[in-house]
Amino acid sequence: MFKKILTGVLMTTLVLSTVACGSGGGSVPNGSSAEKSAKTDYPTKAITMIVPYGAGGTTDLVGRQFAQALSKELGQSIVVENQAGASGSVGCQATLDAGNDGYTVLFAAESLGTQRVMGISEMSYADFSPIALVANDPKVIVVAGNSKYNTIEDILNDIKANPGTIQMAYTGPGGSGHVQALIMNKYGYEPALTAYSSGSDGIVAVMGGQVEFTNSNYSTVKSYIESGDLKMLAVCSTERMEQYPDVSALSEVMEGAEDYLSIPYTPLSLLVKNDVPEDVQEVLRSAAQKAEQNEDFKKFMDDNNIDKLYETYKTVEDMNKFYSAWESKVSWMLFDAGAATNSPEDYGIAKP
């Protein structure tokens, strides 16, 4: 089974890489071209999209799908480059260290909003300009298909009876899995956390029996749930999934947690460093808005039950307000739980 799992992840990555990379730097054949500003002829060559996590996780999968749609609008190849490490900070820093010509973009996950309080880096959303607030991939709790746990109550009862011993895979401090583990802590459940470099590595660990469960993104586990290699015990939300009406929302069994479970915990965004010229940013935003309407991309989003955040947050002002509110809520949650190294006050982050 392990060969099947790893082969599936590698083949998916290879196929998506090949499509995203196109012809190795030339124009995308038959692709439409975004309207370009009169002040710039950007882009005239391939663009690098840095994904700050390993291959196969939700940031990587959604980023690659979006890269395909975006490359068609820009008329240039987009080369997706995974730079994992330190809860996403390695790839984020690589973007800041790149040139300011718009040929390096970042497809970021939520950890960018918590790196300062977690003591991982001094970076935040404020170091980047938003191009598109793209997606939220719902979190779900999954166990191996042959696990003794068959309901969310089964595993929560075991965690409560054996604090600090039931192993949970996650992608590192300050990320969505860590935050949701802290929510569990708040309501009396203390799993033991084991960090992996990507969501896909955590999934392999669950199926291989190295850990009991993970709080994963739905898109990365959908095929394994359908095949029976994984069982979904709960949706980490206040609402059940339409596709799985018999699977509980976590708020149903964790009374009082509605406020914590109602926000998007994995906002995925296309960003550039602040000093990229505004006319280049506008070309990217125009292309991104068209890419969001690409039929193949929309089908991917619908098939994987991914929230289309771009339908709600359409302007730069909307996106920056979202980042500010998200950073405030989650940073203070981490600090109040004693998980953060630094106080949000040190960075002027207001308490919600």
C-alpha positions in Angstrom: 0.0 0.0 0.0 2.9 2.3 0.8 4.2 2.0 -2.8 0.7 2.8 -4.1 0.4 5.9 -1.9 3.9 7.3 -2.6 3.6 6.5 -6.3 0.2 8.3 -6.5 1.6 11.4 -4.8 4.7 11.5 -7.1 2.8 10.9 -10.2 0.3 13.7 -9.4 3.2 16.0 -8.7 5.0 15.0 -11.9 1.9 15.5 -14.1 1.0 18.9 -12.5 4.7 20.0 -12.7 4.8 19.2 -16.4 1.6 21.1 -17.2 2.5 24.1 -15.1 6.0 24.3 -16.6 4.7 24.2 -20.1 7.5 24.3 -22.7 10.2 25.3 -20.3 9.9 29.1 -20.4 8.2 29.9 -23.7 4.7 31.0 -24.3 1.8 28.7 -23.4 0.4 27.3 -26.7 -3.0 28.7 -27.6 -3.2 30.5 -24.3 -5.1 33.8 -24.0 -3.0 36.8 -22.9 -4.0 39.1 -20.0 -4.3 42.7 -20.8 -1.0 44.4 -20.1 -0.5 47.8 -18.7 0.6 50.5 -21.2 3.6 51.0 -18.8 4.9 47.5 -19.0 5.4 44.6 -21.4 5.4 42.1 -18.4 5.6 39.2 -18.6 8.1 38.3 -21.3 9.5 35.1 -19.8 8.6 32.3 -17.4 7.5 33.1 -13.9 8.6 31.1 -10.8 5.8 30.4 -8.3 7.3 29.4 -4.9 5.2 27.0 -2.8 6.7 27.1 0.7 5.8 23.5 1.5 6.6 20.0 0.1 4.9 18.4 -2.8 1.5 16.8 -2.4 0.0 19.0 0.3 -2.9 21.3 -0.2 -0.8 24.4 -0.8 1.1 22.6 -3.5 -2.0 21.0 -5.1 -4.1 24.2 -5.2 -1.1 26.3 -6.2 -0.3 24.1 -9.2 -3.9 24.1 -10.3 -4.0 27.9 -10.1 -0.6 28.1 -11.9 -2.0 26.3 -14.9 -5.0 28.6 -15.2 -2.8 31.7 -14.5 -0.2 30.8 -17.1 -2.9 30.6 -19.8 -4.0 34.2 -19.0 -0.4 35.6 -18.8 0.8 33.8 -21.9 3.9 32.5 -20.2 4.9 29.3 -18.3 4.7 29.3 -14.5 7.3 27.0 -13.0 6.2 25.7 -9.6 9.1 25.4 -7.1 8.7 23.7 -3.7 10.8 25.3 -1.0 9.7 23.6 2.2 11.0 24.2 5.7 10.5 26.0 9.0 6.7 26.2 8.8 6.8 27.8 5.4 9.3 30.5 6.3 12.0 29.2 4.0 10.0 29.7 0.8 8.5 33.0 2.0 12.0 34.3 2.6 13.2 33.1 -0.8 10.5 35.2 -2.3 11.6 38.3 -0.5 15.2 37.6 -1.5 14.3 37.4 -5.2 14.2 40.3 -7.6 11.4 42.8 -7.5 10.5 42.4 -11.2 7.5 40.1 -10.6 9.1 37.0 -12.0 9.0 35.3 -8.6 5.6 35.0 -6.9 4.6 33.2 -3.7 1.6 30.9 -3.2 1.4 31.1 0.6 -0.5 29.3 3.3 -1.7 30.6 6.6 1.5 30.2 8.6 2.7 33.6 7.2 0.3 35.2 9.6 1.7 33.5 12.7 5.5 33.3 12.1 6.3 36.4 14.1 4.4 35.3 17.3 5.7 31.8 16.9 9.3 33.1 16.8 9.9 31.5 13.4 10.7 34.6 11.5 10.0 38.3 11.4 7.8 38.0 8.3 4.1 38.6 8.0 1.5 39.4 5.4 2.5 43.0 5.7 5.8 42.2 3.8 3.8 41.2 0.7 1.2 42.6 -1.6 -1.9 40.5 -2.3 -2.6 39.4 -5.9 -5.4 37.0 -5.0 -6.9 35.4 -1.9 -7.7 32.1 -3.6 -8.9 29.3 -1.4 -9.7 27.7 1.9 -9.3 23.9 2.0 -11.6 22.5 4.8 -9.8 20.7 7.6 -11.0 17.1 8.4 -9.9 14.6 11.0 -8.9 11.3 9.4 -7.6 7.9 10.6 -6.3 4.9 8.8 -8.9 2.7 7.1 -8.1 -0.1 9.5 -8.1 2.1 12.6 -10.0 1.0 15.7 -11.6 4.5 15.7 -14.9 4.7 13.8 -16.4 7.9 15.1 -15.1 11.2 16.3 -16.4 10.4 19.8 -14.2 7.2 19.8 -10.9 9.1 19.3 -11.8 12.1 21.5 -12.7 9.8 24.3 -9.3 8.0 23.9 -7.4 11.3 23.8 -9.1 12.5 27.0 -8.4 9.2 28.7 -4.8 9.1 27.6 -3.5 12.7 27.4 -0.3 13.3 25.5 -0.1 9.8 24.0 -2.5 9.6 21.0 -0.2 10.8 18.1 -1.4 13.4 15.6 0.5 14.4 12.5 0.7 18.2 11.6 2.9 20.5 9.5 4.6 22.5 12.2 4.2 25.2 14.8 1.7 28.0 14.0 0.1 26.2 11.1 -3.6 25.2 10.8 -3.1 21.8 12.3 -1.3 23.2 15.3 -4.0 25.8 15.8 -6.7 23.2 15.7 -4.8 21.0 18.1 -4.9 24.0 20.5 -8.6 24.3 20.1 -8.8 20.6 21.1 -6.6 21.4 24.1 -8.9 24.2 25.1 -11.8 21.8 25.4 -9.9 19.1 27.3 -8.2 17.0 24.6 -4.4 16.8 24.5 -3.1 14.8 21.5 0.7 14.3 21.1 1.9 16.3 18.0 4.4 15.0 15.5 5.6 17.4 12.8 6.0 16.6 9.1 7.2 18.8 6.3 4.0 18.5 4.3 0.4 17.4 4.6 1.1 14.4 2.3 3.9 13.2 4.6 1.5 13.3 7.5 -1.1 11.3 5.5 1.5 8.6 4.7 2.3 8.5 8.4 -1.3 7.9 9.3 -1.8 5.1 6.8 1.5 3.6 7.9 0.6 3.5 11.5 3.3 5.9 12.7 0.6 8.2 14.1 -3.1 7.7 14.9 -4.7 10.6 13.1 -4.2 13.9 11.4 -6.1 17.1 10.9 -5.8 17.2 7.1 -7.0 19.3 4.3 -9.9 17.6 2.5 -8.4 17.9 -1.0 -5.3 15.9 0.0 -7.2 13.0 1.5 -10.3 12.9 -0.7 -9.0 10.0 -2.9 -7.9 8.0 0.1 -11.3 8.4 1.8 -13.0 7.2 -1.3 -10.6 4.2 -1.6 -11.1 3.3 2.0 -7.4 3.8 2.9 -8.5 6.6 5.3 -11.7 7.1 7.3 -13.0 10.7 7.9 -14.3 11.1 11.4 -15.2 14.8 11.5 -15.2 18.1 9.6 -13.3 20.8 11.5 -16.1 23.3 11.0 -19.5 24.4 12.2 -21.2 22.7 9.2 -21.2 19.2 7.8 -20.0 18.6 4.2 -22.7 18.1 1.7 -20.8 15.1 0.3 -20.7 13.4 3.7 -23.9 14.2 5.5 -23.3 11.5 8.1 -19.9 12.8 9.2 -20.2 15.2 12.2 -19.0 18.8 12.3 -16.5 19.1 15.1 -18.5 21.8 16.7 -21.3 19.2 17.3 -19.2 17.2 19.6 -17.0 20.0 21.0 -19.6 22.2 22.6 -18.7 25.9 22.8 -16.1 25.7 20.1 -18.3 27.3 17.4 -16.5 30.6 17.4 -13.1 28.9 17.0 -14.3 26.6 14.2 -16.1 29.2 12.1 -13.1 30.8 10.4 -11.1 29.6 7.3 -8.0 28.0 8.8 -6.1 27.4 5.6 -6.4 30.6 3.5 -4.2 30.2 0.4 -3.0 33.3 -1.3 -1.0 34.5 -4.3 1.4 37.2 -3.2 4.4 39.3 -4.4 6.9 41.2 -2.4 5.9 44.8 -1.7 8.4 46.5 -4.0 7.2 44.8 -7.2 6.1 47.7 -9.4 2.3 48.5 -9.2 1.8 48.1 -12.9 3.2 44.6 -12.8 1.0 43.8 -9.8 -2.0 45.0 -11.8 -1.2 42.7 -14.7 -1.0 39.8 -12.3 -4.3 40.8 -10.6 -6.1 41.1 -13.9 -4.8 37.7 -15.0 -5.6 36.1 -11.6 -9.2 37.3 -11.8 -9.6 35.7 -15.2 -7.8 32.5 -14.0 -10.3 32.2 -11.2 -13.0 31.7 -13.8 -11.1 29.0 -15.7 -13.5 26.1 -16.0 -10.9 23.4 -15.2 -9.8 25.4 -12.1 -13.4 25.9 -10.9 -14.1 22.2 -11.4 -11.0 21.3 -9.3 -12.3 23.6 -6.5 -15.8 22.2 -6.7 -14.7 18.5 -6.8 -12.5 19.0 -3.7 -15.1 21.1 -1.8 -12.6 24.0 -1.5 -14.0 27.4 -0.5 -13.6 30.0 -3.2 -12.3 32.9 -1.0 -11.8 35.0 -4.2 -15.6 35.3 -4.5 -15.7 37.2 -1.1 -12.4 39.0 -1.0 -12.0 40.7 -4.4 -10.1 43.9 -3.8 -6.7 44.6 -2.3 -8.5 46.4 0.6 -10.7 43.4 1.2 -7.8 41.0 1.2 -5.7 43.1 3.6 -8.6 43.5 6.0 -9.0 39.7 6.0 -5.3 39.2 6.7 -5.4 41.7 9.6 -8.5 40.1 11.2 -7.2 36.5 10.7 -3.7 37.4 12.1 -5.3 39.0 15.1 -7.6 36.1 16.0 -5.2 33.3 15.4 -2.1 35.0 16.9 -4.0 35.8 20.1 -5.3 32.3 20.2 -1.8 30.9 20.0 -0.5 33.4 22.7 -3.4 32.9 25.1 -2.8 29.1 24.9 0.8 29.6 25.8 2.0 28.2 22.4 3.4 31.5 21.0 7.0 32.7 21.8 6.2 36.3 21.4 3.2 38.5 22.3 1.1 39.8 19.5 1.3 43.2 21.2 5.0 43.3 20.3 4.0 43.6 16.7 1.0 45.9 17.2 -1.5 43.2 16.6 -4.7 44.2 18.2 -6.7 41.8 20.3 -10.0 40.8 18.6 
